[in-house]
Amino acid sequence: MQLIEGELTGRIIGAFYECYNNLRFGYLESVYRRALAVELRLRGLQCRQECPIDVVYKGVAVGHYRIDLLVEHRIVVEVKASSSLGPNDKRQILHYLRATNLQVGLLVHFGPEAEFHRVVNERPAHDAMLPRGSDPAASA
């Protein structure tokens, strides 16, 4: 079985482990987000930090969020640095995927033990919008 965006998510996960192995647990989430962005760019990947998105309902923007990282205009990466993941962490990234109509996201946890979760959007949103400033051709 071939994973959706398997090659790209594999590269992102490799960058995540490189950051984790160098920094370990204990920094603020913003430090990990910035370090991961640096590592992704060093690996030749386009990466936007704190990418703004709108949640749209029936053509009207009803909410605004910021995605931690958007890689290659295709993969949402949510960075967590808590002691443990909560029940809403995976749901958060799924909502981001639905809001942007993107298919795949990664939840990367810089906790006491490195862990990641791959999240797939199986229900595209009807009113989904691309993150502001994204290249629609690159997202297709």
Phi, psi and omega in degrees: 000129180265131180283143173296128181057032184300317182295314182292316179295327176298319178294320179294317179297320175300319178295320178301312181294326176298315178296313181299315181296332178273322186263329184063191183272143171133348180271169175289154179305321181298327178294314179295319179300314180294319179296318179295321177298318177299312182296319178297317179293322177298333179269009175083018181257141173285139184211129174248136178260145178047052183287119182286139174225154175251144170263126186245133176235118180050045175083001182242130176292122183242359179194158181226135178224171174233122176282134180306305180219139171240118186253126178054028180058017186229333186239126175272130177239122177253126183257130175235145181226026181275173178294326178211160177275144178262172183294338182271351185296316178291323178297322180302312181291326176296321177295321177298319179297317180294321181294330182259351184063026173272158186268324191231139175223159176236131171258113181251129186245111175271059181265196178304328172237137178293135175208153176222156176227134178265128182239132181242132177274106181264354180235086179301142179281145180288321184259019186300147178237147172290152174304143180302133179086005179278156176268108183303325181294326180285340182272344185288000000 
